[in-house]
Amino acid sequence: MLGLSDVASRIVQSTIRTMSVECERVGGVNLAQGVCDTPVPAVVREAAEAAIEAGFNQYTRADGIAPLREAIAKKLGQQNGISADPETEIVVTSGVTGGFDSACRALLNPGDEVLLFEPYYGYHYATLVGQYCRPVLVSLDPPDYPLAADRIVAAITPKTRGIVVNTPANPSGKVFSAAELEQIAEIARQHDLFLFTDEIYEHFVYDGQRHVSPASLPGIADRTVTISGFSKVFSITGWRVGYVHASARWIPAISYFHDLTYVCAPSALQYGAAAGLEHLPASFYADLISEYQRKREMICGALRQAGLEPSIPAGAYYVLADASVVPGADSVEKAMNLLHSTGVACVPGDAFFQGGRGDHLLRFCFAKTDSDLANACERLMKLRRASTVEQTTAQ
């Protein structure tokens, strides 16, 4: 009898992708998917183009080209406080998604439980399910989502194998503090757990916040799998170039599974990422924060004026907003109604919560050009105007 696998029968396409498709169909402005429409730095683009012309278009070593691994090791030391051997502790991956998938295949067994903080990123959840693991949710409370260490401990069972930390976090924008990460690290040590960290938004922190890499904390590096990349910081989400840093005990297996599934990250594009790490000055990252903090204020102001009260994110480039004023029985209906009434696509809160906890929430991405973001903000104002007209008519 032919049929889907047990896993395939339990999963559905990401709501983020669904909303992007629907947005394209109606010709709207896509604030759903974190595609990062801002320009690619010239040094990154030109180095990739030069690599293509120079003939670097074939397979690379399974763990990536030496210039990129060396640049990543240097970057980790200077920016993250992590000592890394580029020969034995780094593998270049097909984005963070490919890195997390390969790490899970290398380090987890079917039936293992892994803790996720809610609200969670759907790809983390789905990847664990796809590995026949069980994601166990640890809910954090809005609007600031402070760590509740007692909830972590209460969720641990003899089957628990790891904890996933996304900092800065998608979709909440939470930036885990050093004190919070030290609590998580201590729990991981006490219960002998892996710590998987997704740090793709590490350069997007606001209001003086500071990103802390868990692997930089004392006594935790050997059990920490640090995953990050260049999709967001260099605006190259379609290039699929990321990396994993971990103990030399774990990297060979992670590299093997990455090779098995992805073979290697795109060859010439690795040279582009390496050039960005080597040649972009510190001012590039400071300007990035300033630019995105301005975009954050833009979208949050528009949401507030539209009656969609935002939770101000401390990091990343997403905003969760209360959509109680939008018609709909749940967040999926609210997102669709908002798209069809204003032409702005967002992501239903249900993509990041379970048990109906996201029914009143919508997520908006502000990694857009100024013109597109201004267009989206203007469109969102239709919601308030329509509401005002309704109230006037009713009177």
N, C-alpha and C positions, 0 to 999 in steps of 0.2 A: 504494500500500500504506500503510494507516494504521498509526501506531505512535507511541510516545513519542519525544521528542527525544533526541538523544545524551546530553545532560546528565541528563535525567530517568531514563533507563535505568540510570544509574550511582549514583543517590543513594537513600537510604532515610530514613524518618522518624526524627527525633531520638530516641535511646534515652531521653532525659529525658522526652519526651512519652509514650513508650510506658510507662514505669514509672508515670507519673502516672495514666494511664488504668487500668492494672492495679491500682494502689492504690485508686482510686475503686471499682473493681469488687468488691474484697474488703473494703472499708470500713476500710482501714488508715490509718496516720498518714504523711502525705507528707513525707519528708525528701529527696525526689528533686529536684523542680523548685524553683528559687529564687524562689518566689512572694512571699515577704516578707509574712507574715501579721500583722505588728505594726501598731498603729494609725497612721492618717494624721494628721499634725499638724493641729490644728484650724484654724490660719490658712490652710493650704493647701486644706483641704476647703471651708471657708467662702467663700474667694475664688472657687473654681470654681463653687460653688452660686450665689453672687451674680452671677457673669458669665453663667450660664445664665438667671437671672431677668432680667438686664439686656438680654438679647437677643443676646449675643455667641455665636451658634450657627452662623454662616456661615463660608465660606472666609476664611482670613487671607491676608496677603501670602505669597508663596511661601517667603520666608525666615523667616516667623514674625512675631508681634506685636512692635511696638517696645518695650513695657515689658519683655518677657522678654529680648529681645536685649540691651537696655541693662543689665538685671540680670545677665545672663550675663557681659557684658564687665566689669562691676564686680567680680563674683565671681572671674573669671579673674585680674584684676589683684591682688586682695587675698589670695586663697587659693592661687593657683597660680603667681604671678610671671610671668604672661603678659599682654603688652599687646595689646588687641584692639579693633578698630574695629567697633562694633555694626552699622554700615551696610554694610560691605564684607567683613567677615571672619568673620561668624557666620551660620549657618543653623540654625533650629530644625527638628528632625527627629522622625520617628515612632520614638522610642527610639534606643538605640545601634545596634540591628540595622538600622534604616532609614538611619541615618547612615553606617554602614560599607558597606552595600550601595550607597548612592548615591556614596560616595567611590570605591569600586572601579570602578563603571561610568564615572565621570568620568575616572579617572586610569590605568586599566589596560587593556591590550589582550589579546585572546585569545592564549594561548601564553606570556604573561608568567609568570615565577616569583616567588613571594612567600614569604619565610621565616616560619615559625611555630615558636615554642618549644613543645616537648613536655615535659609534658602541655599540650594545647591545648584551647581551647573549641570545641566542635563546630560552632557557627554560624559561627565565623571560617573554619574549614576548608571547610564546605559553601558558604558565600557565594563563596569564591574559585573553587571548582569550578563553581558556577552561573554565574560570569562567564567560563568557559572558560579560567581561569588554572590554574596548577599550584602547589599548596601544597608547599613543601619543608620538611621537619621538621628542627629542630635540637634534639636531645634534651638536657635538663638532668637532673642526677642527684639523686635523693632522698637524704636527706629535706629538705635546705635549698635544693636546685636552684640552686647558684651558677652564674653566667654563665661559659660557656666560649667566649671570644672567638675562639679558633682554630677552633672548630666552625662558627661563623658564617662566617668567611672561607672555610673549606673548602667550604661549601655554595653559595657564590656562583658563578654562571656568567654568560656574556654575556646570558642571558635574564632574569636577576634584576632585578626592578623595585622591590621594596619589602620592608620588614620590618614585621611586626605585633608590637607589645608590649602585653601586657595586664598592667597593674599598678595595684593588687594583682590577682593572677592567679586566675582560675577555671580549674581546680579546685584548684590546689596551695596557694593562699594566699600565694604568693611576692610579696614587695614588692621590686621592683628598687631597688637603692641608687643614689645619685647617681653613684658611681664606675662602676657597671655601665652606667648609662644613657649616661654620657659615652663609654664604649667603643663602645656601639652607635651613638651619634651620629657618632663619628669614622669608623666603618666606613661608615655611610650617606653621609657626605660624600665619603670616598675613592672609593666606587663609584657615586656619583650615584644614590642610592636614595631613594624615599619612605619615611617612617616613619609608619605608622598606629598610633595609640595608643588603646586602649580603657581608659578610666579610670573606669568606672562604679562601682567599689568604692573610690574615692579616699578616702572618709570612714571606711572600715572598716579601721583599722590599729591594731595592738595592741603592748603591751610597749614603748611609747615609740618605735615605728617612725614614720617620716615619709614621707608620699607626696611624690614628686617628679614633676612633669610634664616630660616630655622637651622640650617646646617652650620651657620656661623656660631651657634651657641655651644658652650662647652659640653663635651661628652655625648653628643647626639649625631655627629657627622656620619658615623659608621652605619647607622640605621636609617639615614635620611636619603631619599631619592629626590634631588632637586631638578625640577623640569621648568624650562623657560624657552624663550625664542625671540624671534625678530618680527613676527607678523604685525604686531601692534606698534612697536616703537619705530619701525622703519616703514610702516604702512604697506606691508607686502603680504597681506593675508593669503593671497593666492600662490605665493612662492613655496610655501610649506617647508620652511627651514627653522628648526628648533634644536634643542639639545637636552641631554640628560647628564647630570653629574651625580655620581654615586661612588661608593667604595669599590676598589678594584676587585673585591670579592663578587660584586653583583654585575659589574659592567659587561663582562664577556657574555653572560646569558641574556642581558638586555639587548646587547648588540646583535646576538644571534637571532632573536625573535624579530627585531626590527629588520634585519636583512631578509628574513624569511617572508615577511609581509610586504615591506616597502622597497627592499633591495638597498636603496640609499636615497638621501635627500637630493634634489636636482643639483647636478654637478656645478654648472656655471653659476647658479644662483647662490651657492655656498660662497663663491668668491665675492659676490656682492655683499653678503652679510659680513664677511671678514673685513672688507674695506670699510664698512660702516663702523665696526668696532674699533678699527685701527685709526681712522682719520677724523671721525666726528668729534668735535671738542666738547668739553663739559658744558659749554653754553648751549649746545644743541638740546641737552636734556633739561636744562633750566628753562629754556624757551618753550619746550614741549609742555612742561607743567603750567607755565603761564598761559599758553594758548588754550589748553584744555580746561583750565579753571575758568577762563572766560567763556568757553563754550558751555560749561556746566551751568554758569550763572544764566546764560541765555535760555537754555532749555528749561531750567527750573523756574525761572521767572514766567515763561510762557505757560508752563503747566499750572502754576499757581493761579495765574490770571484766568486760565480756562476752567478752573474749578477742580483740577486734578492735583491735589496736594502732594508734593514730592517729599521723599526722604533724601536729604542732601548727602550724596556719597562722599566719603573721605578719600576714595581712590577709584581706579578703573575708569570706564567711561560709559556707565549705565546709570539710569535713575529708575527706582521703583516709585510709582505714584499711585495714590488712592483713587480708584476709578468708580467710586460709589455713585457718582452723578451720571455715569454712562449707563444706558439701558442694557439689560442682559442678565440672565440668571446666573452666569458664572463668568470667569475672566475670558474664556474663549469667545463667548457671545459678545462680551464688552469690546474685546479687541477687534472683532469683525465689524461691529456697529460703528466703532470709532473710525476704522478705515473707510467704511462706505460713506460716513457722514462728513469726514474731514479730508480724506485722502492721505492720512498719516498711518503707517504701519508700525505696530509695536508688538511685543510678545506677551501673551497671557501669563499672569502670575502662576497659573497652574503648572507651568513648565518648570518651576523652581521649588514648589511646595507639594506636599501631599495632604490628604484628609481635608481638602477644601480650604486650607489656610491661605491660599493665594487667590481665592475667588474674587476679591475686591481690588486686586493689584494688577498693574500693567508695567512692563519694563520698556524704557526708551533708551536708545543708543544715541550719544551725541558726538561720535567720531565721524563727523561729516564736514564737508566744506562749509565755509561761512554762508555762502549763497543758498545751499541746500538746507542748512539748519534754519536760516532765516525764513525760508519758504515753509518749512515744517511748522515753525512757531506761528507764523501767520495763519496757516491752515487750522492749527489747534484752536485759535481764537474763535473759529466758527462755532465751536462747541458752546462757548459762553454766550455768543451772540444769539445762537439758536435757542438757548435756554431763556435768555432775556425776552426774546420775541414770544416764546410760549407763555411766560409768566404774564406779559403785557396783554396778550390775547385772552388769557383766562380771566383777567380782571375786567 
